[in-house]
Amino acid sequence: MSEPQPTHDFLGRKIVNSKTEAFKHDLPWIIALIGVTIFTIMALAGYFRL
């Protein structure tokens, strides 16, 4: 008897079949990381008066 294929990864996210689905799934995190990166760069630029 074979083991059933897992439907979720170790973080509890649904396993997707394609890179497009994975990108759509992770899009909010990608946007958030870009926003935090831009905010950090702007804050450092203001602090150092660049």
LINSULPE-V58869 format. One line per field, one symbol per residue. psi: psi as a letter, one per 40 degrees, with the letter a starting at -180 (. if undefined). A space follows every 10 residues. Layout:
BEGIN
psi: ???
END
This chain:
BEGIN
psi: hiiihieiae eeihhididd dddddedddd dddddddddd dddddddef.
END
